[in-house]
Amino acid sequence: MLFNRPEGYTEQELLEEVAGGNESAFNLLYDKYAGKVYAMGMKYLKSPFLAQDAVQEIFVKVWNNSAQLPYLKSFPAWLTTVSRNQLINELQKEIPMEPLEAFHAEEPSSAERSTGTDIDFRELEQLIKKGVDSLSPRQQQIYKLSREEGLSHKQIADQLHISYDVVREHMSKALKNLRSFLEHNYHYMLLLWLFSRNN
C-alpha cells in the first residue's frame, strides 16, 4: 500500500493515486502545495479571505481534472498556470478590465510561456500598487482596509469614525479611478506582449 511504505512515495505515484480517486492522496497533494498557491493568491489579491477562497477553487479544479495529472510533464508548472488563470478571473471580478479579458483570450501556450514572452504578472502587481498610490489619501486608506485587511464597509466606517455611506462612496470612487489607471497602463503592457509574440 502506497501510504504505508516507510520510504514514502514519489510525486508521480501520488498523482496516479489522485487520478484513481484516492482522497487521502489528494489531501497530501493539497497539504504539499496549498501554501504556495495561497502565497501566490496573496500577491495578486491582497486579501487573506480572497486568497483562501481562490485556493479552494483551484484545488476543486485539480480534483475535477485529476484524470490528466499522471500525464503532466510538470505538475507544479501546471498548477501555477491553473492558479494564475483563477487569480486573473478573481482580479477581473474586483477590477473589471477589458485588457485582462483580451489577455485571457489570447493566453500563450506552455511553450510560449517558457520563452518568457508572456506578461510578467509581478509587473501587474506593481502596476496595481502604483494605481493605489495614485489615489487620494482617503481612497487609499479605505481601499487598503478593504482589500488588504479584508474589512467590511461597516468595520471601516467604525474604525475611521465615518458613515457607511461615506465609506461606500470613497470605495466606489477608488475602484473607478483604479480601473481607469489600470485600463490605460495595462493596455500598453498588453500591446508590448502581443508585439513580442509576433517577432
Secondary structure, DSSP 8 states (H G I E B T S, - for coil): -GGG-TT---HHHHHHHHHTT-HHHHHHHHHHHHHHHHHHHHHHH--HHHHHHHHHHHHHHHHHTGGGGGG-S-HHHHHHHHHHHHHHHHHHHHS--HHHHHHHHT---HHHHHTT-S--HHHHHHHHHHHHHTS-HHHHHHHHHHHTS---HHHHHHHHT--HHHHHHHHHHHHHHHHHHHHHHHHHHHHHHHHHHT-
